[in-house]
Amino acid sequence: MPAGLPQGGGVPTVIRGVIDWVFHELRGCVIVDYKTDTCLKIHVPVLVEHYRGQVETYADAWREMTGKSVIEKGLYFTHAGLYSRV
């Protein structure tokens, strides 16, 4: 169902967000969201789980808007200098 349409007679939901980086590879698109949390590298797995839903929503919206496949989603933690797949 397209985003924003009511489900079961409910009120439409509007979601707003900004995808930080999308790039294309031969097999499809990669979506990366930058995170500026100050954290130790050992805490990154917990933050990945915390932000998982946001990146999944970005990927769903990208597929719906462009019709292109998303082959990878990830988070880049700027302070830790670490990229993690979602």
Biopython code that builds the backbone (N, CA, C, O; Angstrom):
import numpy as np
from Bio.PDB.StructureBuilder import StructureBuilder

atoms = [
    (1, "MET", "N", (0.843, -1.175, 0.000)),
    (1, "MET", "CA", (0.000, 0.000, 0.000)),
    (1, "MET", "C", (0.892, 1.242, 0.000)),
    (1, "MET", "O", (1.854, 1.300, 0.766)),
    (2, "PRO", "N", (0.597, 2.233, -0.838)),
    (2, "PRO", "CA", (1.406, 3.445, -0.880)),
    (2, "PRO", "C", (1.449, 4.150, 0.471)),
    (2, "PRO", "O", (0.471, 4.135, 1.218)),
    (3, "ALA", "N", (2.581, 4.763, 0.778)),
    (3, "ALA", "CA", (2.745, 5.480, 2.041)),
    (3, "ALA", "C", (1.736, 6.605, 2.134)),
    (3, "ALA", "O", (1.411, 7.248, 1.136)),
    (4, "GLY", "N", (1.242, 6.840, 3.339)),
    (4, "GLY", "CA", (0.349, 7.950, 3.573)),
    (4, "GLY", "C", (-1.127, 7.634, 3.406)),
    (4, "GLY", "O", (-1.968, 8.441, 3.803)),
    (5, "LEU", "N", (-1.473, 6.476, 2.826)),
    (5, "LEU", "CA", (-2.878, 6.129, 2.670)),
    (5, "LEU", "C", (-3.391, 5.470, 3.943)),
    (5, "LEU", "O", (-2.678, 4.688, 4.572)),
    (6, "PRO", "N", (-4.626, 5.783, 4.322)),
    (6, "PRO", "CA", (-5.182, 5.182, 5.534)),
    (6, "PRO", "C", (-5.312, 3.677, 5.390)),
    (6, "PRO", "O", (-5.624, 3.169, 4.313)),
    (7, "GLN", "N", (-5.075, 2.981, 6.465)),
    (7, "GLN", "CA", (-5.246, 1.537, 6.498)),
    (7, "GLN", "C", (-6.430, 1.230, 7.409)),
    (7, "GLN", "O", (-6.449, 1.642, 8.569)),
    (8, "GLY", "N", (-7.403, 0.517, 6.888)),
    (8, "GLY", "CA", (-8.555, 0.154, 7.703)),
    (8, "GLY", "C", (-9.358, 1.344, 8.180)),
    (8, "GLY", "O", (-9.890, 1.322, 9.290)),
    (9, "GLY", "N", (-9.460, 2.391, 7.360)),
    (9, "GLY", "CA", (-10.265, 3.544, 7.724)),
    (9, "GLY", "C", (-9.574, 4.506, 8.668)),
    (9, "GLY", "O", (-10.214, 5.425, 9.179)),
    (10, "GLY", "N", (-8.287, 4.320, 8.914)),
    (10, "GLY", "CA", (-7.555, 5.188, 9.830)),
    (10, "GLY", "C", (-7.139, 6.499, 9.195)),
    (10, "GLY", "O", (-7.461, 6.783, 8.042)),
    (11, "VAL", "N", (-6.434, 7.271, 9.952)),
    (11, "VAL", "CA", (-5.928, 8.561, 9.510)),
    (11, "VAL", "C", (-4.611, 8.341, 8.765)),
    (11, "VAL", "O", (-3.794, 7.528, 9.197)),
    (12, "PRO", "N", (-4.389, 9.054, 7.648)),
    (12, "PRO", "CA", (-3.128, 8.896, 6.926)),
    (12, "PRO", "C", (-1.937, 9.233, 7.820)),
    (12, "PRO", "O", (-2.014, 10.110, 8.680)),
    (13, "THR", "N", (-0.842, 8.523, 7.599)),
    (13, "THR", "CA", (0.382, 8.759, 8.353)),
    (13, "THR", "C", (1.397, 9.434, 7.437)),
    (13, "THR", "O", (1.616, 8.996, 6.308)),
    (14, "VAL", "N", (2.000, 10.485, 7.925)),
    (14, "VAL", "CA", (3.032, 11.178, 7.179)),
    (14, "VAL", "C", (4.362, 10.930, 7.887)),
    (14, "VAL", "O", (4.496, 11.159, 9.089)),
    (15, "ILE", "N", (5.321, 10.468, 7.134)),
    (15, "ILE", "CA", (6.654, 10.218, 7.677)),
    (15, "ILE", "C", (7.611, 11.150, 6.961)),
    (15, "ILE", "O", (7.584, 11.276, 5.737)),
    (16, "ARG", "N", (8.454, 11.795, 7.740)),
    (16, "ARG", "CA", (9.414, 12.727, 7.153)),
    (16, "ARG", "C", (10.818, 12.311, 7.574)),
    (16, "ARG", "O", (11.062, 12.008, 8.742)),
    (17, "GLY", "N", (11.725, 12.301, 6.625)),
    (17, "GLY", "CA", (13.104, 11.959, 6.923)),
    (17, "GLY", "C", (13.998, 12.350, 5.767)),
    (17, "GLY", "O", (13.527, 12.693, 4.683)),
    (18, "VAL", "N", (15.290, 12.292, 6.013)),
    (18, "VAL", "CA", (16.270, 12.639, 4.990)),
    (18, "VAL", "C", (17.269, 11.499, 4.877)),
    (18, "VAL", "O", (17.923, 11.130, 5.853)),
    (19, "ILE", "N", (17.377, 10.952, 3.691)),
    (19, "ILE", "CA", (18.387, 9.929, 3.427)),
    (19, "ILE", "C", (19.703, 10.669, 3.190)),
    (19, "ILE", "O", (19.798, 11.516, 2.303)),
    (20, "ASP", "N", (20.705, 10.342, 3.985)),
    (20, "ASP", "CA", (21.973, 11.068, 3.890)),
    (20, "ASP", "C", (22.747, 10.757, 2.616)),
    (20, "ASP", "O", (23.338, 11.655, 2.016)),
    (21, "TRP", "N", (22.747, 9.498, 2.201)),
    (21, "TRP", "CA", (23.565, 9.142, 1.034)),
    (21, "TRP", "C", (22.965, 7.926, 0.346)),
    (21, "TRP", "O", (22.659, 6.923, 0.991)),
    (22, "VAL", "N", (22.800, 8.020, -0.953)),
    (22, "VAL", "CA", (22.381, 6.891, -1.786)),
    (22, "VAL", "C", (23.336, 6.833, -2.960)),
    (22, "VAL", "O", (23.603, 7.844, -3.610)),
    (23, "PHE", "N", (23.845, 5.652, -3.225)),
    (23, "PHE", "CA", (24.638, 5.508, -4.437)),
    (23, "PHE", "C", (24.260, 4.211, -5.134)),
    (23, "PHE", "O", (23.741, 3.275, -4.525)),
    (24, "HIS", "N", (24.534, 4.187, -6.419)),
    (24, "HIS", "CA", (24.136, 3.069, -7.261)),
    (24, "HIS", "C", (25.326, 2.186, -7.575)),
    (24, "HIS", "O", (26.406, 2.663, -7.924)),
    (25, "GLU", "N", (25.104, 0.894, -7.445)),
    (25, "GLU", "CA", (26.064, -0.107, -7.897)),
    (25, "GLU", "C", (25.385, -0.908, -8.995)),
    (25, "GLU", "O", (24.205, -0.700, -9.275)),
    (26, "LEU", "N", (26.108, -1.809, -9.610)),
    (26, "LEU", "CA", (25.537, -2.577, -10.719)),
    (26, "LEU", "C", (24.275, -3.329, -10.322)),
    (26, "LEU", "O", (23.328, -3.404, -11.104)),
    (27, "ARG", "N", (24.251, -3.885, -9.123)),
    (27, "ARG", "CA", (23.104, -4.703, -8.706)),
    (27, "ARG", "C", (21.971, -3.908, -8.073)),
    (27, "ARG", "O", (20.875, -4.444, -7.904)),
    (28, "GLY", "N", (22.198, -2.655, -7.721)),
    (28, "GLY", "CA", (21.144, -1.861, -7.095)),
    (28, "GLY", "C", (21.717, -0.725, -6.265)),
    (28, "GLY", "O", (22.885, -0.362, -6.402)),
    (29, "CYS", "N", (20.884, -0.175, -5.411)),
    (29, "CYS", "CA", (21.230, 1.012, -4.632)),
    (29, "CYS", "C", (21.710, 0.647, -3.233)),
    (29, "CYS", "O", (21.329, -0.381, -2.673)),
    (30, "VAL", "N", (22.552, 1.511, -2.686)),
    (30, "VAL", "CA", (23.028, 1.403, -1.313)),
    (30, "VAL", "C", (22.585, 2.675, -0.599)),
    (30, "VAL", "O", (22.802, 3.782, -1.091)),
    (31, "ILE", "N", (21.962, 2.506, 0.568)),
    (31, "ILE", "CA", (21.492, 3.634, 1.365)),
    (31, "ILE", "C", (22.313, 3.681, 2.643)),
    (31, "ILE", "O", (22.449, 2.682, 3.349)),
    (32, "VAL", "N", (22.863, 4.869, 2.932)),
    (32, "VAL", "CA", (23.677, 5.046, 4.135)),
    (32, "VAL", "C", (23.131, 6.240, 4.917)),
    (32, "VAL", "O", (22.868, 7.302, 4.354)),
    (33, "ASP", "N", (22.970, 6.044, 6.212)),
    (33, "ASP", "CA", (22.554, 7.129, 7.086)),
    (33, "ASP", "C", (23.698, 7.423, 8.049)),
    (33, "ASP", "O", (24.234, 6.517, 8.686)),
    (34, "TYR", "N", (24.064, 8.693, 8.148)),
    (34, "TYR", "CA", (25.135, 9.100, 9.054)),
    (34, "TYR", "C", (24.574, 9.301, 10.452)),
    (34, "TYR", "O", (23.481, 9.844, 10.619)),
    (35, "LYS", "N", (25.320, 8.865, 11.448)),
    (35, "LYS", "CA", (24.943, 9.060, 12.842)),
    (35, "LYS", "C", (26.097, 9.742, 13.559)),
    (35, "LYS", "O", (27.251, 9.331, 13.441)),
    (36, "THR", "N", (25.768, 10.787, 14.302)),
    (36, "THR", "CA", (26.795, 11.556, 14.992)),
    (36, "THR", "C", (26.855, 11.236, 16.481)),
    (36, "THR", "O", (27.462, 11.980, 17.252)),
    (37, "ASP", "N", (26.224, 10.128, 16.892)),
    (37, "ASP", "CA", (26.279, 9.723, 18.296)),
    (37, "ASP", "C", (27.738, 9.589, 18.735)),
    (37, "ASP", "O", (28.564, 9.037, 18.008)),
    (38, "THR", "N", (28.042, 10.088, 19.911)),
    (38, "THR", "CA", (29.362, 9.860, 20.487)),
    (38, "THR", "C", (29.285, 8.530, 21.215)),
    (38, "THR", "O", (28.593, 8.408, 22.226)),
    (39, "CYS", "N", (29.990, 7.538, 20.704)),
    (39, "CYS", "CA", (29.899, 6.208, 21.293)),
    (39, "CYS", "C", (31.200, 5.447, 21.093)),
    (39, "CYS", "O", (31.995, 5.751, 20.204)),
    (40, "LEU", "N", (31.387, 4.465, 21.935)),
    (40, "LEU", "CA", (32.502, 3.545, 21.763)),
    (40, "LEU", "C", (32.116, 2.508, 20.719)),
    (40, "LEU", "O", (30.935, 2.217, 20.533)),
    (41, "LYS", "N", (33.108, 1.954, 20.042)),
    (41, "LYS", "CA", (32.829, 0.947, 19.020)),
    (41, "LYS", "C", (32.066, -0.251, 19.578)),
    (41, "LYS", "O", (31.288, -0.874, 18.856)),
    (42, "ILE", "N", (32.275, -0.579, 20.843)),
    (42, "ILE", "CA", (31.578, -1.740, 21.421)),
    (42, "ILE", "C", (30.076, -1.494, 21.569)),
    (42, "ILE", "O", (29.310, -2.445, 21.718)),
    (43, "HIS", "N", (29.643, -0.219, 21.530)),
    (43, "HIS", "CA", (28.213, 0.104, 21.654)),
    (43, "HIS", "C", (27.496, 0.202, 20.313)),
    (43, "HIS", "O", (26.273, 0.336, 20.273)),
    (44, "VAL", "N", (28.237, 0.135, 19.231)),
    (44, "VAL", "CA", (27.644, 0.281, 17.895)),
    (44, "VAL", "C", (26.550, -0.752, 17.625)),
    (44, "VAL", "O", (25.513, -0.376, 17.078)),
    (45, "PRO", "N", (26.718, -2.038, 17.977)),
    (45, "PRO", "CA", (25.632, -2.995, 17.703)),
    (45, "PRO", "C", (24.291, -2.604, 18.340)),
    (45, "PRO", "O", (23.237, -2.825, 17.742)),
    (46, "VAL", "N", (24.323, -2.035, 19.525)),
    (46, "VAL", "CA", (23.088, -1.596, 20.177)),
    (46, "VAL", "C", (22.468, -0.436, 19.399)),
    (46, "VAL", "O", (21.251, -0.384, 19.217)),
    (47, "LEU", "N", (23.307, 0.491, 18.943)),
    (47, "LEU", "CA", (22.799, 1.626, 18.163)),
    (47, "LEU", "C", (22.278, 1.190, 16.801)),
    (47, "LEU", "O", (21.313, 1.767, 16.299)),
    (48, "VAL", "N", (22.897, 0.184, 16.196)),
    (48, "VAL", "CA", (22.405, -0.341, 14.921)),
    (48, "VAL", "C", (20.974, -0.849, 15.104)),
    (48, "VAL", "O", (20.106, -0.576, 14.275)),
    (49, "GLU", "N", (20.737, -1.568, 16.159)),
    (49, "GLU", "CA", (19.370, -2.063, 16.423)),
    (49, "GLU", "C", (18.415, -0.913, 16.693)),
    (49, "GLU", "O", (17.257, -0.949, 16.277)),
    (50, "HIS", "N", (18.897, 0.102, 17.386)),
    (50, "HIS", "CA", (18.067, 1.269, 17.695)),
    (50, "HIS", "C", (17.623, 1.989, 16.414)),
    (50, "HIS", "O", (16.474, 2.418, 16.311)),
    (51, "TYR", "N", (18.521, 2.119, 15.452)),
    (51, "TYR", "CA", (18.245, 2.855, 14.214)),
    (51, "TYR", "C", (17.769, 1.977, 13.060)),
    (51, "TYR", "O", (17.476, 2.493, 11.981)),
    (52, "ARG", "N", (17.687, 0.678, 13.260)),
    (52, "ARG", "CA", (17.310, -0.257, 12.187)),
    (52, "ARG", "C", (16.001, 0.143, 11.504)),
    (52, "ARG", "O", (15.937, 0.185, 10.275)),
    (53, "GLY", "N", (14.980, 0.432, 12.267)),
    (53, "GLY", "CA", (13.674, 0.773, 11.695)),
    (53, "GLY", "C", (13.717, 2.001, 10.809)),
    (53, "GLY", "O", (13.038, 2.051, 9.783)),
    (54, "GLN", "N", (14.511, 2.996, 11.195)),
    (54, "GLN", "CA", (14.639, 4.206, 10.400)),
    (54, "GLN", "C", (15.238, 3.894, 9.036)),
    (54, "GLN", "O", (14.729, 4.360, 8.016)),
    (55, "VAL", "N", (16.302, 3.120, 9.005)),
    (55, "VAL", "CA", (16.963, 2.809, 7.734)),
    (55, "VAL", "C", (16.100, 1.891, 6.878)),
    (55, "VAL", "O", (16.082, 2.022, 5.654)),
    (56, "GLU", "N", (15.388, 0.968, 7.505)),
    (56, "GLU", "CA", (14.462, 0.101, 6.764)),
    (56, "GLU", "C", (13.356, 0.945, 6.117)),
    (56, "GLU", "O", (12.966, 0.697, 4.976)),
    (57, "THR", "N", (12.857, 1.939, 6.850)),
    (57, "THR", "CA", (11.829, 2.831, 6.300)),
    (57, "THR", "C", (12.379, 3.621, 5.117)),
    (57, "THR", "O", (11.689, 3.790, 4.112)),
    (58, "TYR", "N", (13.614, 4.105, 5.227)),
    (58, "TYR", "CA", (14.236, 4.809, 4.110)),
    (58, "TYR", "C", (14.332, 3.903, 2.880)),
    (58, "TYR", "O", (14.041, 4.330, 1.763)),
    (59, "ALA", "N", (14.738, 2.658, 3.093)),
    (59, "ALA", "CA", (14.870, 1.720, 1.967)),
    (59, "ALA", "C", (13.515, 1.447, 1.325)),
    (59, "ALA", "O", (13.402, 1.423, 0.099)),
    (60, "ASP", "N", (12.498, 1.245, 2.136)),
    (60, "ASP", "CA", (11.146, 1.010, 1.604)),
    (60, "ASP", "C", (10.676, 2.212, 0.790)),
    (60, "ASP", "O", (10.130, 2.052, -0.302)),
    (61, "ALA", "N", (10.888, 3.413, 1.320)),
    (61, "ALA", "CA", (10.463, 4.632, 0.625)),
    (61, "ALA", "C", (11.236, 4.803, -0.685)),
    (61, "ALA", "O", (10.663, 5.198, -1.700)),
    (62, "TRP", "N", (12.535, 4.507, -0.659)),
    (62, "TRP", "CA", (13.357, 4.635, -1.872)),
    (62, "TRP", "C", (12.851, 3.697, -2.964)),
    (62, "TRP", "O", (12.706, 4.097, -4.119)),
    (63, "ARG", "N", (12.583, 2.435, -2.587)),
    (63, "ARG", "CA", (12.064, 1.463, -3.561)),
    (63, "ARG", "C", (10.735, 1.940, -4.130)),
    (63, "ARG", "O", (10.497, 1.842, -5.334)),
    (64, "GLU", "N", (9.869, 2.456, -3.262)),
    (64, "GLU", "CA", (8.550, 2.902, -3.702)),
    (64, "GLU", "C", (8.650, 4.122, -4.619)),
    (64, "GLU", "O", (7.927, 4.213, -5.611)),
    (65, "MET", "N", (9.532, 5.049, -4.293)),
    (65, "MET", "CA", (9.653, 6.285, -5.076)),
    (65, "MET", "C", (10.359, 6.071, -6.403)),
    (65, "MET", "O", (9.987, 6.684, -7.403)),
    (66, "THR", "N", (11.375, 5.207, -6.432)),
    (66, "THR", "CA", (12.208, 5.083, -7.629)),
    (66, "THR", "C", (11.980, 3.799, -8.414)),
    (66, "THR", "O", (12.296, 3.724, -9.602)),
    (67, "GLY", "N", (11.427, 2.783, -7.742)),
    (67, "GLY", "CA", (11.276, 1.482, -8.379)),
    (67, "GLY", "C", (12.580, 0.706, -8.452)),
    (67, "GLY", "O", (12.630, -0.352, -9.079)),
    (68, "LYS", "N", (13.637, 1.211, -7.824)),
    (68, "LYS", "CA", (14.946, 0.554, -7.867)),
    (68, "LYS", "C", (15.155, -0.300, -6.619)),
    (68, "LYS", "O", (14.658, 0.012, -5.537)),
    (69, "SER", "N", (15.899, -1.380, -6.801)),
    (69, "SER", "CA", (16.162, -2.268, -5.672)),
    (69, "SER", "C", (17.227, -1.669, -4.761)),
    (69, "SER", "O", (18.111, -0.934, -5.202)),
    (70, "VAL", "N", (17.116, -2.004, -3.482)),
    (70, "VAL", "CA", (18.101, -1.600, -2.488)),
    (70, "VAL", "C", (18.851, -2.868, -2.088)),
    (70, "VAL", "O", (18.269, -3.796, -1.526)),
    (71, "ILE", "N", (20.145, -2.896, -2.385)),
    (71, "ILE", "CA", (20.930, -4.108, -2.126)),
    (71, "ILE", "C", (21.656, -4.055, -0.783)),
    (71, "ILE", "O", (22.113, -5.079, -0.274)),
    (72, "GLU", "N", (21.758, -2.844, -0.212)),
    (72, "GLU", "CA", (22.429, -2.726, 1.078)),
    (72, "GLU", "C", (21.949, -1.474, 1.791)),
    (72, "GLU", "O", (21.689, -0.441, 1.174)),
    (73, "LYS", "N", (21.838, -1.594, 3.111)),
    (73, "LYS", "CA", (21.506, -0.461, 3.967)),
    (73, "LYS", "C", (22.556, -0.421, 5.060)),
    (73, "LYS", "O", (22.989, -1.462, 5.556)),
    (74, "GLY", "N", (22.965, 0.785, 5.435)),
    (74, "GLY", "CA", (23.977, 0.860, 6.476)),
    (74, "GLY", "C", (23.950, 2.159, 7.240)),
    (74, "GLY", "O", (23.295, 3.126, 6.851)),
    (75, "LEU", "N", (24.682, 2.156, 8.340)),
    (75, "LEU", "CA", (24.846, 3.326, 9.190)),
    (75, "LEU", "C", (26.332, 3.638, 9.283)),
    (75, "LEU", "O", (27.156, 2.739, 9.444)),
    (76, "TYR", "N", (26.666, 4.917, 9.180)),
    (76, "TYR", "CA", (28.051, 5.324, 9.375)),
    (76, "TYR", "C", (28.104, 6.188, 10.632)),
    (76, "TYR", "O", (27.516, 7.268, 10.690)),
    (77, "PHE", "N", (28.816, 5.691, 11.628)),
    (77, "PHE", "CA", (28.962, 6.391, 12.903)),
    (77, "PHE", "C", (30.199, 7.285, 12.804)),
    (77, "PHE", "O", (31.333, 6.806, 12.808)),
    (78, "THR", "N", (29.954, 8.599, 12.716)),
    (78, "THR", "CA", (31.029, 9.532, 12.406)),
    (78, "THR", "C", (32.088, 9.603, 13.503)),
    (78, "THR", "O", (33.279, 9.655, 13.197)),
    (79, "HIS", "N", (31.687, 9.608, 14.762)),
    (79, "HIS", "CA", (32.666, 9.719, 15.847)),
    (79, "HIS", "C", (33.500, 8.449, 15.999)),
    (79, "HIS", "O", (34.689, 8.516, 16.309)),
    (80, "ALA", "N", (32.882, 7.310, 15.783)),
    (80, "ALA", "CA", (33.607, 6.041, 15.893)),
    (80, "ALA", "C", (34.356, 5.719, 14.607)),
    (80, "ALA", "O", (35.244, 4.867, 14.604)),
    (81, "GLY", "N", (34.003, 6.402, 13.500)),
    (81, "GLY", "CA", (34.624, 6.109, 12.208)),
    (81, "GLY", "C", (34.325, 4.699, 11.748)),
    (81, "GLY", "O", (35.196, 4.004, 11.226)),
    (82, "LEU", "N", (33.067, 4.276, 11.950)),
    (82, "LEU", "CA", (32.705, 2.886, 11.705)),
    (82, "LEU", "C", (31.431, 2.797, 10.878)),
    (82, "LEU", "O", (30.443, 3.473, 11.165)),
    (83, "TYR", "N", (31.466, 1.956, 9.848)),
    (83, "TYR", "CA", (30.290, 1.661, 9.021)),
    (83, "TYR", "C", (29.754, 0.302, 9.425)),
    (83, "TYR", "O", (30.516, -0.645, 9.618)),
    (84, "SER", "N", (28.438, 0.213, 9.550)),
    (84, "SER", "CA", (27.819, -1.057, 9.905)),
    (84, "SER", "C", (26.611, -1.309, 9.011)),
    (84, "SER", "O", (25.752, -0.439, 8.860)),
    (85, "ARG", "N", (26.545, -2.486, 8.423)),
    (85, "ARG", "CA", (25.367, -2.875, 7.636)),
    (85, "ARG", "C", (24.180, -3.063, 8.560)),
    (85, "ARG", "O", (24.311, -3.445, 9.723)),
    (86, "VAL", "N", (23.023, -2.779, 7.999)),
    (86, "VAL", "CA", (21.765, -2.969, 8.739)),
    (86, "VAL", "C", (21.038, -4.128, 8.103)),
    (86, "VAL", "O", (19.948, -4.490, 8.545)),
]
sb = StructureBuilder()
sb.init_structure("model")
sb.init_model(0)
sb.init_chain("A")
sb.init_seg("    ")
for serial, (resi, resn, name, xyz) in enumerate(atoms, 1):
    if name == "N":
        sb.init_residue(resn, " ", resi, " ")
    sb.init_atom(name, np.array(xyz, "f"), 0.0, 1.0, " ", f" {name:<3s}", serial, name[0])
structure = sb.get_structure()
